[in-house]
Amino acid sequence: MVEFANHLMEITDENSAMGIVLNWTPFMPEISAMTHLFYNGSNQEAMKLFAPLFELGPVKYTAAERPYHEVNGLLNKDLEHGSRRSANGA
């Protein structure tokens, strides 16, 4: 995932984004690595761009075409006010 993220930074046309999250989710027995992907374009173009990640064989696949306002709020429940969690990016 990190190798692909570095590659994406080299080729990005500002229509794509990727975040990597390390998390302990309820459906996994141990810490997992999760990617949040964004592509401003068709689902077909996104699947082609992110194909190397999907080839890793995701444990849980939730990729879907969504409106921006929904994507923007995907992490809201995990970062509720007062939970003292931090979300940072670079």
N, CA, C and O atoms as a DFTB+ gen file, in Angstrom:
360 C
 N C O
     1  1       0.819      -1.192       0.000
     2  2       0.000       0.000       0.000
     3  2       0.863       1.257       0.000
     4  3       0.564       2.219      -0.708
     5  1       1.921       1.250       0.783
     6  2       2.789       2.430       0.838
     7  2       3.486       2.638      -0.500
     8  3       3.618       3.768      -0.968
     9  1       3.928       1.550      -1.110
    10  2       4.577       1.650      -2.420
    11  2       3.622       2.264      -3.450
    12  3       4.022       3.119      -4.240
    13  1       2.358       1.824      -3.437
    14  2       1.389       2.389      -4.375
    15  2       1.118       3.855      -4.050
    16  3       0.999       4.671      -4.964
    17  1       1.018       4.203      -2.771
    18  2       0.775       5.600      -2.387
    19  2       1.896       6.500      -2.887
    20  3       1.639       7.603      -3.369
    21  1       3.129       6.041      -2.776
    22  2       4.254       6.819      -3.291
    23  2       4.163       6.967      -4.806
    24  3       4.430       8.043      -5.341
    25  1       3.791       5.898      -5.496
    26  2       3.613       5.942      -6.951
    27  2       2.496       6.932      -7.326
    28  3       2.636       7.705      -8.274
    29  1       1.397       6.897      -6.578
    30  2       0.273       7.794      -6.858
    31  2       0.703       9.255      -6.724
    32  3       0.262      10.104      -7.498
    33  1       1.559       9.549      -5.747
    34  2       2.052      10.919      -5.579
    35  2       2.851      11.376      -6.798
    36  3       2.846      12.558      -7.142
    37  1       3.530      10.443      -7.443
    38  2       4.332      10.788      -8.622
    39  2       3.472      11.016      -9.868
    40  3       3.822      11.830     -10.722
    41  1       2.356      10.306      -9.974
    42  2       1.555      10.358     -11.207
    43  2       0.253      11.135     -11.065
    44  3      -0.469      11.296     -12.049
    45  1      -0.062      11.613      -9.883
    46  2      -1.373      12.231      -9.660
    47  2      -1.623      13.419     -10.581
    48  3      -0.719      14.194     -10.894
    49  1      -2.863      13.534     -10.997
    50  2      -3.292      14.682     -11.781
    51  2      -4.271      15.521     -10.965
    52  3      -5.050      16.294     -11.523
    53  1      -4.230      15.369      -9.669
    54  2      -5.078      16.073      -8.707
    55  2      -6.532      15.638      -8.753
    56  3      -7.386      16.298      -8.161
    57  1      -6.835      14.545      -9.441
    58  2      -8.180      13.979      -9.432
    59  2      -8.254      12.751      -8.538
    60  3      -9.301      12.110      -8.445
    61  1      -7.154      12.424      -7.883
    62  2      -7.141      11.230      -7.054
    63  2      -6.497      11.528      -5.712
    64  3      -5.692      12.449      -5.572
    65  1      -6.875      10.723      -4.732
    66  2      -6.286      10.846      -3.402
    67  2      -6.357       9.484      -2.713
    68  3      -7.180       8.634      -3.053
    69  1      -5.480       9.309      -1.748
    70  2      -5.445       8.046      -1.025
    71  2      -4.974       8.313       0.388
    72  3      -4.029       9.071       0.608
    73  1      -5.633       7.691       1.336
    74  2      -5.195       7.737       2.722
    75  2      -5.020       6.324       3.228
    76  3      -5.780       5.429       2.860
    77  1      -4.028       6.119       4.065
    78  2      -3.808       4.812       4.685
    79  2      -4.079       4.969       6.175
    80  3      -3.540       5.863       6.828
    81  1      -4.913       4.098       6.696
    82  2      -5.303       4.153       8.104
    83  2      -4.934       2.834       8.762
    84  3      -5.255       1.763       8.247
    85  1      -4.260       2.914       9.898
    86  2      -4.022       1.732      10.714
    87  2      -5.076       1.748      11.806
    88  3      -5.224       2.738      12.522
    89  1      -5.802       0.659      11.931
    90  2      -6.976       0.657      12.802
    91  2      -7.230      -0.746      13.339
    92  3      -6.798      -1.738      12.752
    93  1      -7.921      -0.811      14.434
    94  2      -8.385      -2.081      14.967
    95  2      -9.901      -2.082      14.813
    96  3     -10.619      -1.545      15.656
    97  1     -10.377      -2.685      13.738
    98  2     -11.801      -2.664      13.420
    99  2     -12.530      -3.841      14.050
   100  3     -11.908      -4.868      14.321
   101  1     -13.823      -3.719      14.290
   102  2     -14.596      -4.779      14.949
   103  2     -14.602      -6.112      14.195
   104  3     -14.744      -7.164      14.817
   105  1     -14.450      -6.088      12.869
   106  2     -14.535      -7.330      12.109
   107  2     -13.176      -8.007      11.907
   108  3     -13.096      -9.036      11.235
   109  1     -12.109      -7.445      12.479
   110  2     -10.773      -8.021      12.327
   111  2     -10.226      -8.421      13.704
   112  3     -10.433      -7.698      14.678
   113  1      -9.533      -9.562      13.797
   114  2      -8.991      -9.993      15.083
   115  2      -7.719      -9.248      15.493
   116  3      -7.265      -9.385      16.630
   117  1      -7.140      -8.462      14.583
   118  2      -5.916      -7.732      14.901
   119  2      -5.909      -6.404      14.152
   120  3      -6.833      -6.105      13.396
   121  1      -4.875      -5.622      14.364
   122  2      -4.755      -4.330      13.706
   123  2      -4.732      -4.531      12.191
   124  3      -4.089      -5.449      11.680
   125  1      -5.432      -3.669      11.498
   126  2      -5.505      -3.773      10.042
   127  2      -5.049      -2.467       9.398
   128  3      -5.045      -1.407      10.024
   129  1      -4.670      -2.579       8.143
   130  2      -4.340      -1.405       7.339
   131  2      -5.488      -1.208       6.366
   132  3      -5.930      -2.148       5.706
   133  1      -5.960       0.019       6.286
   134  2      -7.126       0.328       5.471
   135  2      -6.769       1.506       4.562
   136  3      -6.047       2.417       4.964
   137  1      -7.281       1.472       3.343
   138  2      -7.070       2.617       2.470
   139  2      -8.401       3.299       2.200
   140  3      -9.436       2.653       2.036
   141  1      -8.344       4.611       2.161
   142  2      -9.485       5.422       1.739
   143  2      -9.068       6.013       0.405
   144  3      -8.088       6.752       0.317
   145  1      -9.816       5.681      -0.624
   146  2      -9.482       6.107      -1.970
   147  2     -10.485       7.121      -2.478
   148  3     -11.669       7.060      -2.146
   149  1     -10.008       8.052      -3.282
   150  2     -10.884       9.044      -3.894
   151  2     -10.450       9.221      -5.333
   152  3      -9.259       9.324      -5.626
   153  1     -11.418       9.256      -6.226
   154  2     -11.132       9.562      -7.623
   155  2     -12.269      10.409      -8.175
   156  3     -13.435      10.021      -8.097
   157  1     -11.936      11.545      -8.722
   158  2     -12.927      12.441      -9.305
   159  2     -13.062      12.103     -10.782
   160  3     -12.446      12.741     -11.636
   161  1     -13.877      11.092     -11.072
   162  2     -14.082      10.637     -12.438
   163  2     -14.946       9.397     -12.426
   164  3     -15.623       9.110     -11.439
   165  1     -14.923       8.670     -13.511
   166  2     -15.788       7.502     -13.617
   167  2     -15.269       6.336     -12.777
   168  3     -14.080       6.254     -12.469
   169  1     -16.175       5.447     -12.418
   170  2     -15.817       4.254     -11.661
   171  2     -14.824       3.409     -12.451
   172  3     -13.890       2.852     -11.873
   173  1     -15.012       3.307     -13.756
   174  2     -14.121       2.522     -14.612
   175  2     -12.692       3.078     -14.574
   176  3     -11.736       2.310     -14.469
   177  1     -12.542       4.393     -14.657
   178  2     -11.217       5.009     -14.595
   179  2     -10.573       4.792     -13.227
   180  3      -9.373       4.531     -13.132
   181  1     -11.376       4.901     -12.175
   182  2     -10.865       4.699     -10.817
   183  2     -10.381       3.266     -10.618
   184  3      -9.317       3.042     -10.041
   185  1     -11.156       2.303     -11.092
   186  2     -10.770       0.901     -10.939
   187  2      -9.462       0.614     -11.672
   188  3      -8.652      -0.186     -11.205
   189  1      -9.254       1.260     -12.812
   190  2      -8.009       1.072     -13.564
   191  2      -6.833       1.687     -12.794
   192  3      -5.773       1.071     -12.683
   193  1      -7.021       2.890     -12.268
   194  2      -5.963       3.575     -11.531
   195  2      -5.569       2.799     -10.269
   196  3      -4.384       2.626      -9.985
   197  1      -6.573       2.336      -9.516
   198  2      -6.306       1.684      -8.233
   199  2      -6.173       0.168      -8.337
   200  3      -6.134      -0.515      -7.314
   201  1      -6.102      -0.367      -9.549
   202  2      -6.013      -1.823      -9.756
   203  2      -4.916      -2.494      -8.929
   204  3      -5.158      -3.576      -8.394
   205  1      -3.719      -1.907      -8.797
   206  2      -2.686      -2.576      -7.997
   207  2      -3.107      -2.807      -6.539
   208  3      -2.696      -3.791      -5.925
   209  1      -3.905      -1.927      -6.000
   210  2      -4.386      -2.135      -4.626
   211  2      -5.406      -3.257      -4.570
   212  3      -5.354      -4.097      -3.671
   213  1      -6.330      -3.281      -5.516
   214  2      -7.353      -4.321      -5.516
   215  2      -6.747      -5.700      -5.775
   216  3      -7.303      -6.714      -5.353
   217  1      -5.619      -5.737      -6.460
   218  2      -4.940      -7.007      -6.710
   219  2      -4.351      -7.607      -5.437
   220  3      -4.008      -8.789      -5.414
   221  1      -4.228      -6.806      -4.377
   222  2      -3.737      -7.320      -3.094
   223  2      -4.760      -8.246      -2.439
   224  3      -4.423      -8.981      -1.511
   225  1      -5.985      -8.217      -2.908
   226  2      -7.029      -9.078      -2.358
   227  2      -7.583      -8.542      -1.049
   228  3      -7.303      -9.102       0.010
   229  1      -8.359      -7.474      -1.098
   230  2      -8.899      -6.876       0.132
   231  2      -9.733      -7.867       0.943
   232  3     -10.432      -8.720       0.395
   233  1      -9.637      -7.725       2.267
   234  2     -10.449      -8.544       3.163
   235  2     -11.891      -8.070       3.130
   236  3     -12.820      -8.878       3.136
   237  1     -12.071      -6.775       3.096
   238  2     -13.410      -6.194       3.022
   239  2     -13.386      -5.131       1.920
   240  3     -12.549      -4.228       1.932
   241  1     -14.297      -5.251       0.991
   242  2     -14.340      -4.364      -0.172
   243  2     -15.589      -3.507      -0.089
   244  3     -16.707      -4.021      -0.123
   245  1     -15.399      -2.198       0.019
   246  2     -16.551      -1.298       0.116
   247  2     -16.470      -0.162      -0.908
   248  3     -17.128       0.868      -0.758
   249  1     -15.655      -0.362      -1.954
   250  2     -15.523       0.681      -2.972
   251  2     -16.858       0.895      -3.674
   252  3     -17.559      -0.059      -4.009
   253  1     -17.193       2.151      -3.888
   254  2     -18.439       2.504      -4.566
   255  2     -18.346       3.939      -5.059
   256  3     -17.585       4.744      -4.522
   257  1     -19.107       4.241      -6.058
   258  2     -19.218       5.612      -6.525
   259  2     -20.160       6.332      -5.571
   260  3     -21.296       5.904      -5.366
   261  1     -19.675       7.443      -4.980
   262  2     -20.454       8.159      -3.969
   263  2     -20.386       9.660      -4.217
   264  3     -19.411      10.149      -4.789
   265  1     -21.406      10.391      -3.797
   266  2     -21.335      11.852      -3.901
   267  2     -20.310      12.391      -2.891
   268  3     -20.078      11.789      -1.842
   269  1     -19.709      13.528      -3.228
   270  2     -18.640      14.092      -2.400
   271  2     -19.064      14.291      -0.949
   272  3     -18.289      13.984      -0.043
   273  1     -20.271      14.798      -0.703
   274  2     -20.669      15.076       0.675
   275  2     -20.680      13.804       1.525
   276  3     -20.438      13.867       2.730
   277  1     -20.956      12.659       0.913
   278  2     -20.927      11.397       1.647
   279  2     -19.482      10.985       1.957
   280  3     -19.172      10.567       3.073
   281  1     -18.613      11.110       0.960
   282  2     -17.201      10.774       1.154
   283  2     -16.598      11.665       2.237
   284  3     -15.838      11.196       3.084
   285  1     -16.937      12.938       2.204
   286  2     -16.387      13.889       3.167
   287  2     -16.760      13.544       4.604
   288  3     -16.054      13.953       5.526
   289  1     -17.831      12.815       4.823
   290  2     -18.260      12.476       6.175
   291  2     -18.016      11.035       6.580
   292  3     -18.487      10.611       7.635
   293  1     -17.295      10.269       5.774
   294  2     -17.104       8.850       6.069
   295  2     -16.444       8.571       7.420
   296  3     -16.754       7.564       8.057
   297  1     -15.556       9.431       7.859
   298  2     -14.846       9.190       9.123
   299  2     -15.449       9.911      10.316
   300  3     -14.913       9.830      11.421
   301  1     -16.546      10.609      10.114
   302  2     -17.139      11.383      11.204
   303  2     -17.429      10.557      12.452
   304  3     -17.133      10.993      13.565
   305  1     -18.004       9.372      12.281
   306  2     -18.375       8.578      13.463
   307  2     -17.146       8.079      14.215
   308  3     -17.223       7.847      15.421
   309  1     -16.009       7.908      13.528
   310  2     -14.791       7.449      14.186
   311  2     -14.026       8.580      14.851
   312  3     -13.139       8.333      15.668
   313  1     -14.359       9.814      14.511
   314  2     -13.636      10.964      15.056
   315  2     -14.586      11.928      15.769
   316  3     -14.477      13.146      15.624
   317  1     -15.515      11.365      16.539
   318  2     -16.501      12.215      17.195
   319  2     -15.845      13.120      18.238
   320  3     -14.816      12.772      18.816
   321  1     -16.447      14.272      18.467
   322  2     -15.930      15.264      19.405
   323  2     -15.800      14.661      20.799
   324  3     -16.704      13.987      21.294
   325  1     -14.655      14.921      21.414
   326  2     -14.431      14.460      22.787
   327  2     -13.757      13.108      22.901
   328  3     -13.419      12.690      24.008
   329  1     -13.549      12.405      21.784
   330  2     -12.946      11.074      21.859
   331  2     -11.431      11.119      21.941
   332  3     -10.790      10.080      22.095
   333  1     -10.853      12.302      21.841
   334  2      -9.413      12.509      21.944
   335  2      -8.625      11.678      20.933
   336  3      -7.574      11.124      21.257
   337  1      -9.131      11.598      19.731
   338  2      -8.432      10.911      18.641
   339  2      -7.889      11.975      17.712
   340  3      -8.411      13.087      17.627
   341  1      -6.847      11.610      17.032
   342  2      -6.206      12.561      16.140
   343  2      -6.180      12.017      14.721
   344  3      -5.884      10.841      14.507
   345  1      -6.483      12.856      13.769
   346  2      -6.362      12.511      12.359
   347  2      -5.429      13.523      11.733
   348  3      -5.709      14.722      11.742
   349  1      -4.330      13.051      11.192
   350  2      -3.328      13.935      10.615
   351  2      -2.994      13.487       9.206
   352  3      -3.224      12.332       8.847
   353  1      -2.475      14.357       8.435
   354  2      -2.087      14.014       7.084
   355  2      -0.847      14.748       6.660
   356  3      -0.431      15.717       7.295
   357  1      -0.270      14.290       5.603
   358  2       0.931      14.940       5.088
   359  2       0.826      15.022       3.581
   360  3       1.732      15.537       2.925
